[in-house]
Amino acid sequence: MHDPRERNFGLEAAAALGVPAERVFKTLLATDGTRLVVGVVPVDHALDLKALAATLGAKRLAMADPAAAERATGMVVGGISPVGQKRALPTVVDSSARRHETIFVSGGRRGLDVELTLEDLVRVTRALVAPISAG
């Protein structure tokens, strides 16, 4: 159950699930000024915007405005899922996910996580897998 006072949703999810934070991934949106893209990284790591940009062939990316992320996905910040968004956005999953049989991602609202294989996540989102996290 999500505590509405909690601001670190990913670490809260890892604790509630009883799994290491490295298996719980957060969904972050970035923009190149014209389009939104998705980076999926472990909750205990930051998104490396330069690595994400290089993977997607963009010159430069910045974090998307939270309101724009919510409008584009139809989900609230802290509960944005890489699956089930209003429209498919270019998505990259951090390659550290390969270390785990399954990972957890948001299920579309705060406090709801789903467990799936990297292969299933890639298939559903048509994601690329690349090193995009900064420790």
C-alpha positions in Angstrom: 0.0 0.0 0.0 1.4 3.4 -1.0 1.9 6.0 1.7 0.8 9.3 0.2 3.5 11.2 2.2 6.3 9.1 0.6 8.2 10.9 -2.1 10.6 8.1 -3.1 8.0 5.8 -4.7 10.6 3.3 -6.1 12.4 2.6 -2.8 9.0 2.4 -1.1 7.9 -0.2 -3.6 11.1 -2.2 -3.2 10.7 -2.3 0.6 7.0 -3.3 0.3 7.8 -6.0 -2.2 10.7 -7.3 -0.1 13.1 -7.3 -3.1 16.4 -5.5 -3.7 16.0 -2.0 -5.2 18.1 -3.1 -8.2 15.1 -5.2 -9.3 12.5 -2.4 -9.1 12.6 0.0 -12.1 11.3 3.5 -12.4 9.9 5.0 -15.6 11.2 8.5 -16.5 10.3 10.7 -19.4 12.7 13.0 -21.2 12.4 15.3 -24.1 14.6 16.7 -26.9 12.2 19.6 -27.2 10.0 18.1 -29.8 9.3 14.5 -28.7 9.1 12.6 -25.4 11.1 9.4 -24.8 11.1 6.9 -21.9 14.0 5.6 -19.9 13.5 2.7 -17.5 16.2 2.4 -14.8 16.6 0.9 -11.3 15.0 3.0 -8.6 18.3 3.3 -6.8 20.0 4.9 -9.8 19.6 8.1 -11.8 18.9 8.3 -15.5 21.9 9.1 -17.6 20.4 11.6 -20.1 23.5 11.6 -22.3 23.5 7.8 -22.6 19.7 7.8 -23.3 20.2 10.5 -26.0 23.1 8.6 -27.6 21.0 5.4 -27.6 18.1 7.1 -29.4 20.2 9.2 -31.7 19.2 12.5 -30.1 21.6 15.4 -29.7 20.5 16.3 -26.2 17.7 15.4 -23.7 16.3 17.0 -20.6 13.8 15.6 -18.1 10.3 16.2 -19.2 8.0 18.5 -17.3 5.9 16.3 -14.9 2.6 17.7 -16.2 3.7 16.9 -19.8 4.6 13.3 -18.7 1.3 12.8 -17.1 -0.6 14.2 -20.1 1.4 12.0 -22.5 1.0 8.8 -20.6 -2.3 9.2 -18.8 -0.7 8.3 -15.5 0.5 10.2 -12.5 4.2 10.9 -11.7 5.3 8.2 -9.3 3.0 5.7 -11.0 4.0 6.0 -14.7 4.3 2.6 -16.3 6.3 1.8 -19.4 3.3 -0.3 -20.5 -0.2 0.9 -21.2 0.6 4.5 -22.1 -1.8 6.5 -24.2 0.5 6.2 -27.2 3.8 4.3 -27.6 6.8 6.4 -26.9 10.4 5.4 -27.8 11.6 3.4 -24.8 15.0 2.3 -23.5 15.4 -0.1 -20.6 18.7 -0.1 -18.6 20.8 -3.1 -19.5 21.2 -3.9 -15.7 17.8 -5.6 -16.1 19.6 -8.5 -17.8 21.0 -9.5 -14.4 17.6 -10.5 -13.1 15.2 -13.3 -14.1 12.3 -10.8 -13.5 12.0 -7.1 -12.7 9.3 -4.9 -11.3 7.8 -1.8 -13.0 5.0 0.4 -12.1 1.6 -0.9 -13.0 0.2 2.5 -13.8 -0.5 4.0 -10.4 1.4 4.6 -7.2 1.6 1.5 -5.1 1.0 -0.9 -7.9 3.9 -2.8 -9.4 4.0 -5.7 -11.9 6.7 -8.3 -12.2 7.8 -9.4 -15.7 10.7 -10.6 -17.6 12.9 -8.2 -19.5 11.9 -10.0 -22.7 8.2 -9.4 -22.1 8.8 -5.7 -21.3 10.8 -5.3 -24.5 8.2 -7.1 -26.6 5.3 -5.1 -25.2 7.0 -1.7 -25.4 9.3 -2.4 -28.4 12.1 -1.1 -26.1 15.8 -1.0 -26.7 18.1 -2.3 -24.0 21.2 -0.2 -23.3 23.3 1.1 -20.4 21.4 4.3 -19.4 21.7 4.5 -15.6 24.1 6.4 -13.5 24.9 4.8 -10.2 
